Structure formats: structure tokens, C-alpha cells
Amino acid sequence: MTQDTLTPAQVHEAMTTRWIGRNYQYLPATTSTNDLLKAQAVSKSGSSIPAGTVILTDYQEKGRGRLSRNWQAPAGSSLLFSILLRPNWPVEQFSWLTMIGGLAVSDVVSRLITLPAQLKWPNDCVIEQNSTWKKYCGTLLEGHFADDGQLAFVVAGIGVNVNIPEEDLPAATFPATSLLAVQGSAISRLDLFCAILARFEHYYDLAEQGQSPLTAWQDRLIFMNRRVVISQFGKEATVEGTAVGTDSEGRLLVRDEEGVLHHIAAGDMAMRQDLEP
Ligand code: BTN
């Protein structure tokens, strides 16, 4: 497949959304699309940047993941983009954005690939390849609060490993994969990108009308009713027990050996393969 480009002309022609991505910027390379979009939104004229603005790049020099990790992808191989959102929602619904990101990507990928695309709490999109769950996409949601404490905007960063050959996949504690590695053939980034934006807008519009993505998101989570270990950023002690579900704000519920139920807001989840469920 010849390298597909994602210039504004090509994207605008293929795009089906009403508002997400209508203001679209493409850069061959940048530091991080999240950093760039945030800088634009906080700049003096930032309030005029419309919700739904999308920045996409072919290469990030300083791509960021959750928990202060890096996010790397070879130039032109992947989808690396950020969406500006201005939700006027109660703070408790903030986690809906993570859910919407995961649902949007996995809806589209499930249609493309013959394998079920699922989600790993809290923000990973995963696929089962050779009996192992592997991550092909992650989302990074960053809220910005004004001086009065009100949420001013959110930058939703999405990184999808699309056409990365198996041998170029980054090494990670939780194994990484790409859609190319799973499917065996290259995928049009343009079609994938436009389809993800459309699904994102669909779920976001429903959320604006008060319809929660929670149940759909919960239904797609792996490792439920399994023995898991959760490491939390900045905390040495891990939480170990059975993942029994999530609460309405998307916090993971883990019941430990003593029967204590832990509500975990953010962290890294690993399954204890050496223990029975
Ligand atoms: C994670 O799984 O830890 C989240 C990864 C998020 C990566 C995307 S790529 C586009 C956007 N810009 C960044 O610097 N990060 C996000």
C-alpha cells in the first residue's frame, strides 16, 4: 500500500462528522499533538478555537502516554491525534470521555478486523492475538481548569498503532500490537481516522443528551472477574484481588482477599495469570 496522507484536503473530502474535525490541522511532525492543542487553547485567542478542533501528525518527537510514559510510533505508520472538547458536564462525568474514546476506536476496529476488539481498564484498546491480549491503542485525556476552578477544556489524545510492522512495535510491559500485525495487511489510515471521528461524535452527542456510555464500555472490558494486580502512580503498594466491575464514574472495583472493596480511579492493571480466577 502506498503511504496514505492525511492532509486537510483529503480528510475534509472523506469526513462525515458534523463538528468534530471540521477545524482540522495536519502537521508532518510535532512534539505532541496533546501539547500543541493545549498550547493553542490556552493562548490569548484560545477561547476562539472551536470545540471539535483536531490536530493530527505523522510523527511525534515527544509523544506522551499515561503515567508519564512515552508514546512512540514510526513516522507515517499510525494515527496520532488530539481532539479539543468543551464539555459542560458535571465533574463526575469526566470519565465518560475516556469511555467514549475507547468505544469509538473499538467500534471501528471490530468492523475492520475479524477478531473482537475489547478494552482494558482504564484507557487501553486491546485485541486478542495468539491467545494473548495486546494493546493497539491508548487514549490520554487532559483537562484544563480555569482560575475559577471551572473546567475550561479537555484535550483527548488518541494513538492507534495502525501499520507498524511486528518487528518495529515498541517494547512494553503489556504487549503491544498494531492493526497490521493482527490483520496481516495494511489499513487505510484515512478511512480509519474518519470512521473513529464519526463514532466519537456519535457517542459524544449522546452524552450531551445525558446518555451515558458506561454500560457499553463495561461490556467491553477484559479481565473482569479475574485476579488482577493494580499499580497506582506514585504509590509503592499494589492492590491485588478480583476485578468485580466498575462504579458509575469508571473507577475499577477490586475485592481483595479480606473482602475489602477498593475503588481505583487510575492505575495500571495486570492479570495474575498464575492464580485461578
Ligand atoms: C496511553 O496509552 O498511555 C495513552 C497514549 C496516548 C497517545 C496519544 S498519541 C496522540 C496524543 N499526543 C500525545 O502526546 N499523546 C496522545
Residues whose N, C-alpha, C, O or C-beta is under 5 A from the ligand:
A	BS01	BTN	S32 T33 N34 K62 G63 R64 G65 R66 W71 L80 F81 G138 T139 L140 G157 I158 G159
